[in-house]
Amino acid sequence: MIHKLQPLPYAYNALEPYIDETTMRIHHTKHHQSYIDKLNAAINDYPELQNDTAEDLLKKLNTIPEAIRTAVKNHGGGHVNHSFFWSILRKDIPIGGEVASSITNKYGSYDNFKNEFSTKAASLFGSGWTWLVLVDRELDIMTTPNQDSPLTMNIKPIIGLDVWEHAYYLKYQNRRPEYIDAFFHVINWEKVNEIFFDE
């Protein structure tokens, strides 16, 4: 196994009541694990790729052998996106720091940002992700389908929200906007500020 599932930095029930324990456990141990297993299978016959991080594989996706490029994009993206998602979750961390100032400068207020982000997440057709990203040092909100990662476009993610149904359906069923609203209660703004400054 080249890539391995890392334990969450908190208990499965740490985000209750916003994200339930059962969803977190299944999402992490089943869905995320499956992406890792399939990424490892894809690169099994390509030893030259086995020392690369999953992030590096996505950044050089156009150079990946065509026979496994789609698998690396889908399953490598699933691994990277989920690892990023877990890292920015923590309950009751108030927004602050340079990210808060940058959001206010860009969107006029935190509420304006939240509304725009939420609208894009709620209206994303099918499965995918909604991101706050840095593009040429400017904040922007973007969506990606499936498990596509901003890294393949040389774009730095700052916040990412999984809007696949498996991320919320046990608790919220088809009420995606409720799940999106809950997400804003579990953003680890301390971690987001670290990512913002990490070059």
Secondary structure by P-SEA (a helix, b strand, c coil): ccbbbbccccccccccccccaaaaaaaaccaaaaaaaaaaaaaccccccccccaaaaaaaccccccccaaaaaaaaaaaaaaaaaaaacccccccccaaaaaaaaacccaaaaaaaaaaaaaaccccccccccccccbbbbbccccccccccccccccbbbbccccccccccccaaaaaaaaaaaccaaaaaaaaaacc
